Amino acid sequence: MKKKRMTLHEKAEAAMKKAVRQVVLRHKKTGRPLAIWKDGKTVLISPDKIK
């Protein structure tokens, strides 16, 4: 079975998702709140509420 070659867009999206996942895990491990954008405002999520 042949693997599908990823387009540049797919590679970029996969890299971004991996980077975000690493940042979220790092914040959870170190106990730092995570800043996100929600409803046009910056919101801090406490590390114990990070999924």
NORUR-V820604 format. One record per residue. N is the residue number from 1. RES is the residue in one small letter. SS is DSSP state (2 for helix, 1 for strand, 0 for the rest). PSI is psi in whole degrees, 0 to 359 (none if undefined). Layout:
BEGIN
{{N;RES;SS;PSI} {N;RES;SS;PSI}}
END
This chain:
BEGIN
{{1;m;0;131} {2;k;0;140} {3;k;0;141} {4;k;0;133} {5;r;0;136} {6;m;0;140} {7;t;0;167} {8;l;2;320} {9;h;2;315} {10;e;2;321} {11;k;2;317} {12;a;2;317} {13;e;2;318} {14;a;2;320} {15;a;2;320} {16;m;2;316} {17;k;2;319} {18;k;2;317} {19;a;2;318} {20;v;2;316} {21;r;2;319} {22;q;2;319} {23;v;2;316} {24;v;2;314} {25;l;2;321} {26;r;2;318} {27;h;2;319} {28;k;2;316} {29;k;2;321} {30;t;2;353} {31;g;0;19} {32;r;0;143} {33;p;0;155} {34;l;1;126} {35;a;1;128} {36;i;1;167} {37;w;1;122} {38;k;1;125} {39;d;0;40} {40;g;0;12} {41;k;1;156} {42;t;1;131} {43;v;1;137} {44;l;1;130} {45;i;1;127} {46;s;0;149} {47;p;2;329} {48;d;2;348} {49;k;2;0} {50;i;0;129} {51;k;0;none}}
END
